[in-house]
Amino acid sequence: MCVGPVIFAARVFMPIEPVEPTMPVVSTNENDNALLTLRRRRRMTRTHAALWVAILCTTTADIVLTMVGLRVGLREGNVVVATMLAEFGLVGLWLVKFGAMVWLVGGWTLLDDRDAAVFLGLFAAVTAVVVASNAVLLFG
C-alpha cells in the first residue's frame, strides 16, 4: 500500500488556510482579551474599600441577628444556612459565612476594577436587605 503519494497530493492540492489566533482563556496581560486575567497584586480602590467596609458591617450584623433570631425561636430562611445549622449547629453558620468571604475575595481578586465593584456592591446590597429583614422580624 502506498500512502506517500496521497499525503503529498493532499498537501499540494489542498492549501492550508492560516489559522486565526484564538482568544486565550487565561493570561497575565490585560490586553489579551482573555476570559481570565491573572494578577499578581490587586489594587484597592476607594470604592472597593467602601464596599468591603459595608460588606463586613452587614455580614457581622447578619451573623449577630441570625444568632439572636435562632435564640428567640425563629427559623433560618436560607435553605443552605438552615441545612448547615441542622448538621453542624452554629459552626455551620460560620462555615457558610467563611465560604462566602472566600468566594468574595476570589471574585474581587480575579475581576477587573469595574466588575469587582459591581460584584461587591451586589453582595453588599443583598446582605443589607437580609439584615433589614432580620431586624424587622426581631424588633418589629
C-alpha positions in Angstrom: 0.0 0.0 0.0 1.4 3.4 -1.0 0.4 6.2 1.3 3.2 8.7 0.5 1.7 10.0 -2.8 -1.7 10.5 -1.2 -0.2 12.6 1.6 1.9 14.5 -1.0 -1.2 15.2 -3.2 -3.2 16.4 -0.2 -0.5 18.9 0.7 -0.1 20.1 -2.8 -3.8 20.4 -3.9 -5.4 21.3 -0.6 -3.9 24.6 0.6 -3.7 25.1 4.3 -5.5 28.2 5.4 -3.9 30.4 8.0 -5.4 29.8 11.4 -6.6 32.9 13.2 -5.2 33.2 16.7 -7.8 32.3 19.3 -8.6 34.3 22.4 -6.6 32.9 25.3 -8.5 31.6 28.3 -6.0 32.6 30.9 -3.5 35.4 30.6 -1.3 37.7 32.7 -1.7 40.5 30.2 -4.9 42.6 30.4 -4.7 43.4 26.7 -5.1 39.8 25.6 -8.9 39.9 26.0 -8.6 36.6 27.9 -11.5 35.2 29.8 -9.5 35.3 33.0 -6.6 37.6 33.7 -4.3 36.5 36.5 -3.0 39.3 38.6 -0.1 39.4 41.0 -1.4 42.3 43.0 -4.9 43.6 43.5 -5.4 47.3 43.6 -7.7 48.5 46.4 -9.7 51.5 45.1 -11.6 53.8 47.3 -14.9 52.3 46.0 -13.7 48.8 46.8 -12.6 49.9 50.3 -16.0 51.4 51.0 -17.8 48.3 49.7 -15.6 46.0 51.8 -16.5 48.0 54.9 -20.2 47.8 54.0 -19.8 44.0 53.4 -18.0 43.4 56.7 -20.5 45.5 58.7 -23.6 44.0 57.1 -22.2 40.4 57.4 -21.4 41.0 61.0 -24.9 42.3 61.6 -26.4 39.3 59.7 -24.5 36.9 61.9 -25.5 38.6 65.1 -29.1 39.0 64.1 -29.3 35.4 62.9 -27.9 34.1 66.2 -30.4 36.3 68.2 -33.2 35.1 66.0 -32.3 31.5 66.5 -32.1 32.0 70.2 -35.6 33.5 70.4 -37.1 30.7 68.3 -37.1 32.0 64.8 -36.1 29.6 62.0 -33.4 30.3 59.3 -34.9 31.3 56.0 -31.9 30.5 53.8 -32.0 26.8 52.9 -28.2 26.4 52.7 -27.7 28.0 56.1 -30.6 26.1 57.6 -29.1 22.8 56.4 -25.7 23.7 57.7 -27.2 24.8 61.1 -29.1 21.5 61.3 -25.9 19.5 60.5 -23.3 21.5 62.4 -25.0 24.0 64.7 -23.6 27.5 64.9 -20.3 26.2 63.3 -22.4 25.6 60.2 -23.4 29.3 60.1 -19.7 30.3 60.5 -18.7 27.9 57.7 -21.2 29.4 55.3 -20.1 32.9 56.1 -16.4 32.0 55.7 -17.2 30.3 52.4 -19.0 33.5 51.2 -16.0 35.6 52.2 -13.6 33.3 50.3 -15.8 33.5 47.3 -15.9 37.3 47.6 -12.1 37.7 47.9 -11.7 35.3 44.9 -14.1 37.2 42.7 -12.7 40.6 43.8 -9.2 39.4 43.0 -10.0 38.0 39.6 -12.3 40.7 38.2 -11.3 44.0 36.8 -12.0 47.2 38.8 -15.5 47.9 37.4 -16.7 44.3 37.6 -15.3 43.9 41.0 -17.1 47.0 42.2 -20.4 45.6 40.8 -19.7 42.2 42.3 -19.0 43.6 45.8 -21.9 46.1 45.5 -24.4 43.4 44.7 -23.3 41.3 47.6 -23.4 44.3 50.0 -26.9 45.2 48.8 -28.3 41.7 49.2 -26.7 41.4 52.6 -28.2 44.8 53.7 -31.6 43.6 52.6 -31.2 40.4 54.6 -30.1 42.4 57.7 -33.1 44.8 57.3 -35.4 41.8 57.0 -33.9 40.2 60.1 -34.2 43.4 62.1 -37.9 43.8 61.2 -38.6 40.2 62.2 -36.8 40.7 65.5 -37.7 44.2 66.5 -41.0 44.7 64.7 
